[in-house]
Amino acid sequence: MMQTALIISTALSWAALLALGAICLALVRQVGILYERMMPAGALMIDKGPAVGTLAPSFELMDLAGRAVKVGGMSAGGRNTLVFFLSPTCPVCKKLLPLLPSIQSRETPTDIVLASDGDITEHAAFYRKTGLAQFPYVLSQELGLAYQIGKLPYAVLLDDEGRVRAKGLVNTREHLESLFEAKERGVASLQEFVHGESHGHAPHAQHESHA
């Protein structure tokens, strides 16, 4: 009698374990489906500043190391320029900065310019800590105003002709890479591309201004 009860108890335990496993598999599948539906659409483009496809304003600046830096306008060698707007007090900026060298090596040919404004002493100390001396670091209130930067971190991708090809708030590596993806696909942003795909038609190509 005791042996029979033990067998029944063991069988029930195995049944409960199998049911729990099936439930876990179902949950994993649902999480995967939910992730696909909510996949990041790239950097969030705020409709301010120079529009995608238009010529960006050109700036002749000096960086914290005393180097001349040109932001906008024609570039030599067909190079893109990624302008990364940051602040020493921005925690997300600090998280993304170490990713910039690998972004640059992957998305060649691309120059990266770090940009901010404010007290030069604070920025110089922050610049030393980043270990990113290979990237020019400019302080220019006019540059931030030209792109109407309101939130950080923010990035703008310019092509070799000085045209804005993509821009937006960047909180992850994927957001940064989405700027280059948008340029390759000829769309203003990946949100536009995803929206077009979901509605069964191709998104509109960028409108270029020859002004």
Beta strands, then each sheet from edge to edge (+ up, - down):
strand 1: 59-62
strand 2: 68-71
strand 3: 80-85
strand 4: 110-116
strand 5: 137-139
strand 6: 154-158
strand 7: 164-169
sheet 1: 1+ 2-
sheet 2: 5+ 4+ 3+ 6- 7+
end
